[in-house]
Amino acid sequence: MLSRDSRNFHGWGYRRIVVSSLESSALQGQSMSRSELEYTKKMIGTNLSNFSAWHNRSKLILKILDEEAASDNERKDMLDEELELIHKALFDPYDQSLWFYHQTLMCAFDSDQAEKSMAPNLSKDQRFEYIASEREYIEEVLEDAQDCKWVYQALIECTLLEAKLNNGLPDVDKTKVLTWINELKSRDPLRKGRWLDLERSLVKDT
């Protein structure tokens, strides 16, 4: 079914049920996580916009890391691999599925969400390095996609995440964020209220 409708979330949900049964002790099964991870990569290769495959991938990675009792270095290596994968996929920055997966990876750099991420024990300095690297990458994407709302949103998220670690947003970054918000107000009118609220909160803190 997934070969005919690769993004069908009902199909992906049913696949997880079948795999779970095959892995069960009742059937003397073993983990299929690695092979399932390869399957998600195959399906993503067929259709980058397959959010169900990206979502399944994020869950499988956490399962694999726990099953294999991965060390912090192994977890960091996995994060690096996934960032490399999503960067390659983002040659099409207009695909929201890709940015949603990028957001999932960015959780590792947020102290409030890192515990549930694939690399929960990064140091503060490591988080700063990752965020700076991602921001630089996204700014490069923006050069060829200045009409793409997802890029502006990702830049805002990166900058505010860095500010959270710094316990403050420098004026130069605040100016940039307000500029990006102005872009979003026109390019994402359905969520204009959200961007106005964010703008007001930043201006109020000035």
Secondary structure, DSSP 8 states (H G I E B T S, - for coil): -TTTSTT-HHHHHHHHHHHHHHHSGGGT----HHHHHHHHHHHHHH-TT-HHHHHHHHHHHHHHHHHTT--HHHHHHHHHHHHHHHHHHTTSTT-HHHHHHHHHHHGGG-TTTGGGSS-TT--HHHHHHHHHHHHHHHHHHHHT-TT-HHHHHHHHHHHHHHHHHHTS--HHHHHHHHHHHHHHHHH-GGGHHHHHHHHHHHHHT-
